[in-house]
Amino acid sequence: MLEVRHINKSFGGIMAVYDCSLNVEKGSITGLIGPNGAGKTTLFNVITGHYKPDRGEIFFQGHDISGLPPNKIFQKKIYRTFQITREFAQMTVLENLMLMPEAQTGEKIWNTWFRPGSVRRQEGEIEKKALEVLEFVELVDLKDEYAGSLSGGQKKLLELARSMMAEPEMVLLDEPGAGVNPTLMGKLTNNIRKLRDEKKITFLLIEHDMDLVMSLCDPVIVMSEGRKLAEGPPETIQKDERVLEAYLGGQYR
């Protein structure tokens, strides 16, 4: 579904991503691990158009998306989250979701004057869908709360809900488990599996929580010094000596 071919990206002479190639298969939950500075988030930023690659190509479902701006990547049905959540803090949870669908009739000011009925109908449909999504991620009881008042784990669930409103085909998650308590972590991982199984969404996620990666992801890709070091099912990665020494610290021996 996603092909990354020989990507290079440097900053002021520092090579953050070097000759990196990897594939993400449709319908998978693929994990991307490695130490800080391995180039994982930089690669995410290149894939999603926040950085242009210095060299290499990226294909999504057979189409070259190399160097496209973020809004064009979004239109290709690729959605990404960030390590620090980017909710609209002074808007409600429900409003955060209702913002997501593209090309809403009410976005053009003259439609509010000349087509108010169409604006209201579409807004009603979007609100209905948003409430269904909040039910799915078990946040519907917080629909009228300001998003900024949510806990860190609830904000991660809100990010997942916002991705559902965009109807993506692939979601890139940057450390979805960071700062999430065990109860909400269980909800988050269950929702990711349900979205893969029921909505056929493909996931690529960066994560430092190895328990989460090993229980949720297959395959797991390991990056080191800007390039792919290893790839395979979790049980294979757990036994790879290079991974054990450099990234897992031997805890899975």
C-alpha positions, 0 to 999 in steps of 0.5 A: 500500500505504501512504498518508501524507496531510498529516501534521504533527508538531511538538515544542515549536513546532518543526515536524518534519513539515509537511503531508507526503503520500506513497505507497508502492506494493506490491512496491516498494523505495522510498527516502526521502532528505534532509538531517539534520533533514528529518523522515525518522525522525520520519515513520517514528516517526509511521507506526509509532506511536512518535509520534501525528500532530498532524494528517493520516492514515495508511492501510495497505492501505486501513485507517486506522492513524493514531495506533495504538500500535506493538504494533498497527502490528506486528500489521498486519504492518509492521516497522521497524528503527532507525538503531542496531540493537536486538538482545538483546545477551546472547542468541544470534543464534538466540534473537534470531530465536526471540523474534519470532513472536507469541503463542507457547504457552510465553509463558503459564506454565501451558502449560509445566506443563499443555501441555509437549508443545505448547510443545516442538513449537511451539518446534521449529517456530520453531527450524527456521524461524529456522535457515532464515532464518539460512541465507537471510541467511548468518548460520547459522554464527553462530547460537550467538554472542551477538548483542552480539558481532556486527559492525555489518554483521552486526547489520544482517543480523540485523535483517533476519532478525528482520523475516523471522521476523515475516512482515511485509508491509512493512518500514521500514529506517532507514539499513540501510547505516550502518556496514556494510562493502562486503562485507556491504553487498552481502549486505544489498542482495541480501537486500532484493531477494530478500525483495522478489522471493521473499517479496513484502515491500515496503520503505521505507528511509531512507538517506544512502548515495546509491550504495546508494539509486540502485542499490537504490531505485525510486522515490526520495522526497526530503524537505526541511523536513518535507515531500516535495520530489521523487519519481521514479525514481533517474535523474530524481532524479539530474538534479533541480536542487533535489536536486542542489544541496540533497542530493547536492552535485552529485556525480551531475551 
